[in-house]
Amino acid sequence: MIAARPAAVLGLLLLCGFAGAAVELPPAERVVLDNGAVIVVNEKHDVPLVGIEVLIRGGAVRDPAGKEGVAALTASLLERGAGERDALAFAAAVESVGGRLSVSADLEYIRVRGEFLSRDLELALELIGDLITGPRLLPDEFDKLQTRRIEAIRAAKDRDPGVLMPIYAAGFLFGDHPYGNPETGSETSLGELGHADVSTYYENEIGADRLIIAVSGDIAAADVVQRLTDVFGGFRAAAESLGDLPPAPGSDGPRVLLIDKPGATQTYFWIGGPGVAIDYPARAELDVANTVFGGRFTSMLNTALRVESGLTYGARSTLVRPSSPGSVGIRSFTRTDATVEAIDMALGVLRRLKTDGLDETTLESAQNYIRGLFPTGLETAAQLAASFAELEFYGLDRSFTDGYLERIDAVTVESLGPVIAAVYPDPDALLFVILGDAEAIREPVARYGEAVELAITDPVFRVPAP
């Protein structure tokens, strides 16, 4: 895969980074083609660069049951040969002009991300058009990718199982709901896939009616709209209707998923429950609360578990906010003999957050932190294209961005209380995903709830239904 620069995960745009300055989205042109493709273009002429972001609605939530990972495999295959270029020629075309291009599958979409010099815009649009409308989906490339994906999962289980904790956590929280689908697939589901599954996914799930194409940079907006119309205006619709996601299940904690890794010297844990969606109304309050709780090095969690006790190298809180309510959680790791001590300490910090809230000094510190961090990922053409695409994808208007820092400044100790109470889970009704040496920790962690077990060698991420 050709590497891409990180983009802003919040989908925001900052025109001026000084505290107190207005924050507003720049002008952009939005066009909807007759076949449903949405185009958003923004001129930004300060540097000769162009950022392109394409989101294709669907992603891992559209993986058929038992075929989890097919969206991710399809995404990777899109750039391994398209149009008149095979895999090598396609990669060489990007690298020959110093461009960046990647394709990946997320929970709710497939993402195509590119950054090129403005002089190479025509090539960039040609490559992206080819990989979306005319990928080769070559069987030999499928075989190589399938093998590599399975080997990568096995390697992570052996050497770095912590990276798999979000996958286990989503499966435990959401069960058979699409939000529980492992985006990468599992050893079992990947092994069950055949080349025909990728071809079927492409026909069913990738089409003009699913496309959001955002371009920002040193461009002439009208020319780019015309070129994109030429490239995508005749593209067919996806064969299947996207439909609506069913409601995700609530938590029935306390429960424990214990993943046995015999001989492990460390225990990894995730503690959490259901969360909120990206359009949660009190987003500013939640961002402030999460910054203080576990979103920065000086957070409550990291201070307690790392700085003061030395139980871990890091502890943080996580907010997964997709289009429907996602999850809120705590992630960390510790040595095996300190498992209960570390988990109890994390629970104590959660109780303290919910009981005591924040004081004025801590609130002001978090507000300053967000003011300083906000601009850093939101300056380039590629980042702006990502912002416009994400706003379109989630159906968010300018108010999601405009005035964000003003809303951060308006957060008060009093306004934080109801948000902390509503979003952060009851410490007595949590889900626990604990990965470590079960023989050493099985009895101690039983205090946290009824437990079910998986072995790290089990080729799945979800506990099979009874």
N, C-alpha and C positions, 0 to 999 in steps of 0.2 A: 504494500500500500504506500502511496506517496503521501508524506506527512503533511498535516495541515496545522496552522497556528490555532491555539485555543481561542474560542469565541466567548462572548459574554453569556453566562448561563442565565442571567436574569432577563435577557432580552431588552436591555435599556439603552438609552443614548444620552451622553452628556456633551453639551456644546461648550460648557465652561466649567472648569473644575474648582473654582474659588467658592469657599463657603458663603452661602447667602445668595449666590447668583442664581438667576432663573435657569431652569433645566427644561428644554423643549426639544421635541423632535424637529428635524429640519423638514423642509417641503419634500414631498415625494409624489410621484405619479403612480396611480394604481389603475390597472387595466385588467378586465376579465375577458378572456377570449370566448368565442362561441362554444368551444368544447369544454369550458369550465376552468381551464388553467388560469391562475391568477399571477399577474406580473406586477412587481413593485420596483420602481427605479428611483434612484436618488443621485443627483450630481454632487460631487465632492472633488474640487479641482486643486486642492493644496499639494498633492503629490501624484505622480503618474502611475497610480495603482488602481486596480479594480477588484472588488470583492464580490463573489457570487455565492449565493446560498439557495439551494433548492431543497424544499421539504416535500416528501411524498407521503401523504397521509396513510397510515397503516402501521407498519413496524411490527414489533414482536407481538403486539396484542392480536395480530391477524394470523399468527402461526396456528395452523390446525393442531388439534389435540394429538399428541404423540409425535408431532413433527416440529417441535420447538427448535428454533435456530435456523429455520429455512429462510426467514426474512434476512437474517444476518449473512447467511451464505449467498443469497441472491444479491444483496448489496455489494458484497465483495467481488462477486463475479461481474458486476456491471462494468467495472473498470479494467477487467482482465480480458480485453478484446472487445472492440465495438466498431461498427461501421467498417471501413476498409482496413483497420489496424488490428493486428493480433495483440496479445498481452504485452509483448516486448515493445512493439512499435508504439502502442498507446502510451506506455510509461516513458518511452524515449521522447515522444512529442511534448509531453509536459516538461520533462527535465531539460530539453534543448532550449527552452526559453526561460528557464529558472522559475517556472510556475509551481504552484502547490495545488494538488487536487486529491481529494479523498472521498470515499463513500462508506457510510456505516449505517447500521440499523440501531435505532433507539427503541424505547418502549412503544411509542405511538407514531413514529415516522421513520422513514429512511432519509438520511441526510446526505446531500452532495454539497461539498464545500470546496471552493476554489479561490485562489488569489493569484493574479497575473499582472504584469505590466500592462498599462492601458494600450500600448501599441500591439499587444498580443491578444486583444479582446476577441477578435474574429476567431482565432484558433481556440480560445477558451470556450466560446459558445458552440463551436463545432464539436469539440470533444464532449462537452456536457450533453449536447443534443444527441450525439451518437450513443453515449452510454445509457441514456434514458430511452430513446426511441429505437435504437438498433443494436443492443448488446449481443455479442456472439454466444454467451453462456456456454462456453466450450466444455465438453465432457471431461477432457483431461485436466482442465483448470479446476473443475468441480472436484475431481478425485483428490487433487493435491490439497485444496482448501479443506475438504472434509477431514482428511487425515491430520492436517495441521491443527485444526480446531480441537479435535479429540485429544491429540497429544498435548496441546496447550492446557486443557482442563486437567489432565492427569499430572502434568508438571506442576501446576498451581497447587493441587492437592498435596503433592509431595513436598514442595519447597516453600510455598507462600500461600497457605490456605486462607489467610486473612482477606485476600482480594476476592474470595468467593462468598464472604459473609453476606453482602447485600443480596446475592442470588438466593442463598438459603433463607434469608430473612423474608424476602418477598414471597417465596414459595410457602413459608410457614404462615405468614400473615394472610395472604390472599388465596391460598389453596388453589383450586382449579379455575379461579377467575383469571381472565387474561392478564391482569396485573401481576399475577404470580408466575407468568411465563419467564423462563430464563432467556434473556436476550441472546446469549451466545449459544443456547441449546445445552443439552446434557450429553454425556457420553452415549446414553441409550438413544435419545431422540436423533442425535446426529448420525449415529450408526444405522438408523432405520431409513434415513433419507436416500433417495436415488436422484439421479440427474433430472428425471421427469418431474420431481417435486419442485425443483427450482423453476423449470419452464412453466409449470402450472401456476406457481406463485407469481411469476412475472406477468402472465396473462391476466390473472384474476385481480391482482393487487396494484399494479403499476399502470397508470393511465392518465390522460390529460385532466380528468376531473379530480384527480388527487394532487395535482401539482401546485406548489407555491414557489415562484421564482423571483428572488430579490437580487438586484444588482445595485451596487453603490460604488462610486469612485469617479475617476477622471473620464467621464463619458458624456455623450450627447443623449439625453434621455429619449428623445423621439426616435433616434436611430436605433437605440437598443431595443425599444419596444417593437419596432418594425422587424428587427432581426430575430427577436424571440418569437414573434408571430410567424415569421417564415419557418423557423425551426420546429415550433410546437403546435402551430395552428391546425395542422392536419393530423395530429396524433390522436389515436383512438382513446376511448374511455376504458377504464378498468372493467373487466368482465363481471366482477361481483360488486354489489352495492356495499358501501362501507358500513352502513347501519350504525346503531348506537350501542355503546358498551352497556352491559347489565350493571346494576349497582354492585359495588364491591361489598363483601361481607364485613361485618363488624368484628371486633375482637371478643373472644370468649375466654380471655385469660383469667387467672394466671395459668400459663402452660409453658412447658419447656421442650425444646428440640435439642437433644444432646447428640452431637456428631462425634463419633469415636475415632480418634487418631492415636492408636496405641503408641506409647513411648514418647508422645509429644511433651516437650519441656515447657510449652506455653499454652495458655488457654485464650482463645479469641471469643469475644462475646458481643452480641447485639441485643439490646433491650428496647422494646418499643410497642407501638400499636398504631391504629389508624390515624391518619393526619388530615390534611386539608388540600384543596385544589389550588391551582395557580392563581385563580381569580378570587381567593379569599379576601374579603373586604378589608380586614384589618392587617393588611400585609406589612405596613410600616411597623406597627407594634410587634408583629411576629418576627420581623427581621432584627429588630433591636433585641428582643428577648433571646432569640437564638444566638446572636452574636455574644451576648453575655454568658449564656448557658454553656455553649460548646462550640462557638463558631470562630474563635480566635485563640492564639496561644495563651493569652491571659484569661481565658474563660474560666468559669466556675469548675467545670469538669476537669480541664487540663491542670488547673492549679491544684486541685485536690489530689488527683490520681498521679500526676507526674511531678509537679514542682514540690509539693509539700510532703508527699508520701514516698515518691520514687517507685511506685508500683508498676509504672508503664512508661513508655516513651511518648505516648500520646493518647488522648481521649477527646472525643468530640461528639457533638449532637448532629443529627442528620435530618433534613427536611426534604422529602421527595414530594414534589408538587406537580403532578401531571394535570390533565384536563378534568379529571374527577379526583375525589379525595385519595391521597396517597398514603404516606407513612411518616411518622416521627419516631426517631430512635436515638439511642446512645451506642457508640461503638468504641471498643478499646481492646486491649490484650494485656496479659500479665503472666508471670511465671505460674506454673501449675499449682504450687503449694500456696499461692496467694489468691487463688480464684475467688473464693467466697469473700475475702477481705476487699478485693477490688470491686466486685459486683455490689456488695453492701455499701461501699463508699459511694459508688455511682448512684445508687438508690437514695442514699442520704442527701446527695446534692440535688437530686430531682425533688425530693420532699422539701428541701430548703427553698428551692425556686418557687414551688407552688405555695408554700406557707408564707415566706417572707417577701417574695417579689424582689424588686430592685429599689435601691435608694437613689437619691438625686445625683450623687457623684458618679455612681456606676452608669446610670442612664446617660449622663452627659458624655462619659467616656465612650460608650457604645455609639452614640450619635456622631461623635468626632471620628471614630474609626470608620463608620460607613461613609461619611463625607470624604475621607481621604482615600478609601478604597474604590469608591464608586467610579471615578473616571478611568482607572488604570486599564481596565479591559474593554473600554468602550470608545476607542479613539480611531481605529483604522477603518478603511473601507470594508474589509472583510467582517469586522465586528458590527458595523452598521447594517450590512446586508443580513447578517444573522439576526439582528434585532428586529428589522422589518419583517423577516420571514416568520419569526416566532410570534410576534404580535398578530400577524395574519392567521397563523395556524391556530392559536388559542382564542381567536375572536376578540382580542383585546383592543380597545381604542387608545387614543393618545393619552387619556387620563391615567393609563397604567404607567406611563413614563413622565409626562409633563407634571411638574410639581412634586416629584418623588422626594427630593431632598427637603422640600418644604413640609411634606407629611412626616418625614423623619424628625425634623425639628419640632413638629407639633406633638410628638409623642410625650406623654406624661407618665409619671409613676402611677397615677390613678387609671389611665387608659390601658396600661399594661396588664393590670390585674385580671380583668375578664378574659383577655386573650390567653394568658398563661393558664388560667383555669380551664378554658375550653379546649385548647390544642394539646397541651402536654398531658399524657395519660396518667390515670390514677395509679400510683405506685403499687397498689394492691391488686391491679387487674392487668398486669403486663404480660407480654410474650417475651420469652427468653430463647435466644439461639446461642448455644454454647458449644464450642468446638475445642476438643482437647482429649487428653487421655481419660477415657470414661472410667477405667478401673480406679483411677486415682480421685476422680471428682464426682462420680455418679451419686454417691451417698450424700456428700455435702450440698450439691445443687438441688437435691430433691426438695429442699425447703422452699424453693421458688414456685413449685406447681407440679401438676401431673406431667410426667415426662414421656416422650416417645423418642426412639433412637434411630439414627442412621449410622452406618459405618462410612468413613471417609472414602472407602473403596467402592461404596455403592454407586452405580453409574447414573444416579438421579439426584436432583436437588430438592424434590418435594417428597414428603412422606406419602406413600401410597394410600389411597382411600381404603378404609376398612371394608 
